[in-house]
Amino acid sequence: MSAIYFSEDHEWIQVEGDIGTCGITEFAQEQLGDIVYVELPDPGRGVAQNDEIAVVESVKAASEIYAPVSGEVTESNEDVADDPAKVNADAMGDGWFFKIRLSDPRELENLMEKAAYDALVAGQS
Amino acid sequence: MTDPNTIVTSSGHRGLDLAEPLIFELDSPGRCGVDLPPAPAVENRLGGLERQAPIGLPGLSEPQVVRHFVRLSRNNFAIDAGLYPLGSCTMKHNPRLNEKVARLPGFADIHPMQPMETVQGALELIDTLADWLLTLTGMPAIAMSPAAGAHGELCGLMTIRAALEARGDGGDAREVVLVPTSAHGTNPATAAICGYRIEQIPADDRGRVDLAALKEKLGPHVAAIMLTNPNTCGLFENEIVEIAEAVHAAGAYFYCDGANFNAIVGKVRPGDLGIDCMHLNLHKTFSTPHGGGGPGSGPVVLAEALAPYAPLPMVVRNADGLELVENAFESSIGRLKGFHGQMGMFVRALSFILSHGADGLRQASEDAVLNANYIMAQLQDLFSLPFPGPCMHEVLFDDSFLKDSGVTTLDFAKAMIDEGFHPMTMYFPLVVSGAMLIEPTESESKASLDQFIASMRHLGERAVSGDAEFFAGAPYLAPYRRLDETQAARKPVLRWHGGAGEAEAAE
């Protein structure tokens, strides 16, 4: 089974092999409210962990999305760009943002597993 | 007895509150306010580029057009109509004296390309205003031309970049601008457009810049810090002198965002705090109309180190009087604007300054701060303060008092419309949850503040008592009910395409 990791900035990454699928968490979409715009990275773009990689805009605020790991973007979710409501409807599923080829899987150790992330969120809500 | 809220009128009007369709829906093809003779036949020289279809303007008579716009204007809410507590925007009264002076033909009818000797009065006005702004800020140099606050930020960061390059410290050497998490969005946007990478400085639990975190982030890679003081939580950055020293020790420059200068005019000279440049929003602090009412104006004061890089043109006094210098020195960043700033705003701002005098300007700031603190004192038992007071010119509440009530900051703001107030700034700054930022300015009397406070308390008590359904439906009494802001952002309809199927056609 593939593992899911979480960042302090409320991104998630689900890793299968050397490819990670990334998005924002259920908690993040709830805090943002109705999402109206998502700007995604072009495939082929290289990023370092914690670099700004995408932008999400809701009726309340615009927020940067940071790369949870270093690597190269392999795919962006055009469905989300066309219909940002998908992020509100299914943040952890159909509402994924982009896929990235991990350049250093050891960076996952800087992220949290679900139990730790849930505890972080419980403290913030 | 008939309940007035249940009355349905056949016209759609509510008494003298008149419903008004779009101007295109009033179209009567061929109708026109004037009779024009038919256009003479001329040889077509457009080579096939001529218009193929009618332009699509609606046909209306003059009285129809006048009524249309007068009716729409009655749906406006403005500072001239009531309290407008939009935090961070300084929606103060625009004195009518300013308007009268700005309309004097000598100011209103001049042209920016007139011969210099015919506009000596205008140049002297710019020079006098510049002198006041330098005195109030305690700074040695000023650039008058920036057209608004964000334009002033751009001017400031461009001079900083030029100064760094001149000392061989430009390019990739210093590529970071530090911005606090509570900053106005224009700060990181300005830094980004100037080619810098933005690093955020966290706030401490007092809502101020975390000095230790700032010092950790400073280094030879940092070009500048951009800091608003008072900050967007309405709090004075009381460690600003230490911040300036640390920034300068690291070889970086200190850009101060002057958006909140209204809190400290005549009380603090930013130059004494160690800043290197700061823009002034004449349209906020010095009462020129804004918020759809007029252009902004954002002069920038500069320290000695940045003065050589100021934009052109600039007003200089020489033997023949005042001169607008276009090419004084090569180090200038050049021209930022077509002409020399917003003349009409200069006139209004100087009119405000001279009619108040130094003591009046100081009192205006004191009153603005007093008013915000009065609101805080009257509401803090019911609403929740993220940071303890006293505050400066604006008071910030968060939404923790609404926890478990089912009412959101947005719902609360909508209910304020039914109470007859422009809502406060919502969800900004982002550093607190569900922010409500209230800036009354010095324009409000105690009676008007008391009325606002009574409405806030009335709604606050209703919200915490668990009447979420009422808030979800607000506003009830506005010309339009709750609009779908999400849909408006996701699928905006920006053009009239004529009649049925409008929304689909626009996608």
Interface residues (C-beta under 8 A of the other chain):
Chain A: D34 V36 Y37 E57 V59 K60 A61 A62 P84 A85
Chain B: G185 L410 M426 Y427 F428 L430 E485 T486 A489 R490
